[in-house]
Amino acid sequence: MAFFTVSSSLIGTVFVVRALGELDYRHSPALRVEMDKAWATGPPSAVVADVTGLTFCDSTGVAELILALRQSRTLGIRLALVGVHGTLERILAITGLRPSFEVFGSVEEALQEA
């Protein structure tokens, strides 16, 4: 069975969501629940999605990230991705979605921009 966990924390006014493991059709709803917490938090000045710990991401995982991007734009809240690599990096590049996201190498870098 595939492993996936998602957690979140508030660092100052920035909501940070951390995803670990395989983000696929079975686990995408858990990411959505955590991202929904971000939009409902106060609202935050920015949301940082740390995907450094992802070992796999399929099209439903990418769809959740696109949904989060749309929500951030609708609400006027900055969304940043941290640690994009592997399958996710290839999917974003192939689909031309990479420029749509702000991408940083670390949470610290993303927080500096918040």
C-alpha positions in Angstrom: 0.0 0.0 0.0 1.2 3.5 -0.9 2.3 5.8 1.9 1.1 9.4 2.1 0.9 12.0 4.9 0.0 15.6 4.8 0.4 18.2 7.6 0.2 21.9 8.0 1.4 24.7 10.3 1.1 28.4 10.5 4.5 30.2 10.4 3.8 33.8 11.2 1.0 34.7 8.7 2.1 32.0 6.2 0.2 28.6 6.0 2.7 25.8 5.2 1.4 22.5 3.9 3.8 19.5 3.8 3.1 16.5 1.7 5.1 13.2 2.0 4.9 10.0 0.0 2.7 9.2 -3.0 0.2 11.8 -4.1 -2.2 9.8 -6.2 -6.0 9.4 -6.7 -6.3 7.8 -3.3 -4.5 10.5 -1.4 -5.5 13.6 -3.3 -8.6 14.2 -1.1 -6.3 14.4 2.0 -4.3 17.2 0.3 -7.5 19.0 -0.6 -8.7 18.9 3.1 -5.4 20.4 4.2 -5.4 23.1 1.5 -9.0 24.0 2.4 -7.7 24.6 6.0 -5.2 27.1 4.5 -7.9 29.1 2.7 -10.0 29.2 5.8 -7.2 30.4 8.0 -7.7 34.0 8.7 -6.7 34.4 5.6 -3.0 33.8 5.5 -0.6 36.2 3.7 0.6 33.2 1.6 0.3 29.5 1.3 3.5 27.4 0.8 3.0 23.8 -0.4 6.2 21.8 0.5 6.3 18.8 -1.9 9.9 18.0 -1.2 8.9 14.7 0.4 6.7 13.5 -2.5 8.0 10.2 -4.0 5.3 10.2 -6.7 2.6 12.4 -8.1 0.0 11.4 -10.7 -2.4 13.5 -12.7 -4.9 13.7 -9.8 -2.2 15.1 -7.6 -1.4 17.7 -10.2 -5.1 18.5 -10.5 -5.2 19.2 -6.8 -2.3 21.6 -7.1 -4.0 23.4 -10.1 -7.2 23.6 -8.0 -5.1 25.2 -5.2 -3.6 27.7 -7.7 -7.0 28.7 -8.9 -8.2 29.1 -5.3 -5.2 31.2 -4.4 -5.8 33.5 -7.4 -9.5 33.8 -6.6 -8.8 34.8 -3.0 -5.7 36.9 -3.8 -3.4 34.8 -1.7 0.0 33.9 -2.9 0.8 30.2 -3.5 4.3 28.9 -3.6 5.5 25.3 -4.2 8.7 24.1 -2.5 10.9 21.2 -3.5 9.4 20.4 -6.9 11.2 17.3 -8.3 10.8 13.9 -10.0 7.5 13.0 -11.5 5.8 16.3 -10.5 8.6 18.4 -12.1 8.3 16.4 -15.3 4.5 16.7 -15.5 4.7 20.5 -14.8 7.3 20.9 -17.5 5.7 18.7 -20.1 2.2 20.3 -19.7 3.6 23.9 -19.7 2.3 24.5 -16.2 5.7 25.2 -14.6 5.6 29.0 -15.1 2.2 29.1 -13.5 3.6 28.3 -10.1 6.1 30.1 -7.9 8.7 27.5 -7.1 11.4 27.7 -4.4 14.1 25.3 -3.2 13.2 25.5 0.4 10.5 26.6 2.8 12.9 29.3 4.1 13.3 30.8 0.7 9.6 30.9 0.2 9.0 32.5 3.6 11.5 35.2 2.7 9.4 36.2 -0.3 6.1 36.2 1.7 
